[in-house]
């Protein structure tokens, strides 16, 4: 069920007052504009690819770990709950969350860093911008336009950050970075929900993989507090149920704090509508100072103990190598790419020279799933592999 429009707060994104789409389309009839956007995202090829893209653990390490797809669904679930509780536009929030990682490379952040290094001389690579590129240009689904032709509000939410140099090329979407303005509350919320989701599910996956231990986690304030209170209430509890009971309480605490703190900030700022939200000097969605500090502590703990664990580092080192090797092979010989990508490379080369060719190679690599990238690597460099 979608929220009736009348229950929306005045400062929420209103379904009937979207800034619209690049290409004019008839209104969607029985759906709202943002419902149509969400549906287009779910039906896209890039969305299905997320199932085989790494969050922290590469897909072949085990079936139970989060992937980019389940991550995106968890982000959407957390953000929808908050949006509904605050009378923000739940459907817009969901659409932004489901689309936020569409441009992510294979192999998580290692893949993004490697591709960014490869692209240094050619304008760089940034996954937010790539998500935008996917929905504006790369998806091929409709007869009348490239991409998904999404509303301004969804695209505004996808573009979480952006350099001033890139902002200048993005027209009305880049304006807010130049004017130092903010996006809608729904976009701000999607951004924070992303952090809540990965902090908590990466902790859970890290424990499952045996890369984190309960002893180590005892030094993390928010974990220790909830772990102790669960054990106090259920002294005999152990194993997965103890961990999950702890994590669910951690999420509940930060979500509750976010709703309370943000509601208080809204009550002070009293934005009349979404345009007023965009013009305010500061973002309104955020944690109170205690939870913000604890959330940061958890994030730093994960960086040190999980993302830099030697077993994760081995995987990220391999990922770097695969991305770099694919990039230089395709950059030197774009004709090694499947025909449609070679044609894309020739077109962009014609428009922007080497930087255009590099962008087409980056588009091809960023679109790969983990296992497809490994397969392409083997097909190019392993003489015993079929081409
Ligand atoms: Mg994310």
Boltz pocket constraint, residues with backbone or C-beta under 6 A from the ligand:
constraints:
  - pocket:
      binder: B
      contacts: [[A, 71], [A, 75], [A, 100], [A, 101], [A, 194]]
      max_distance: 6.0
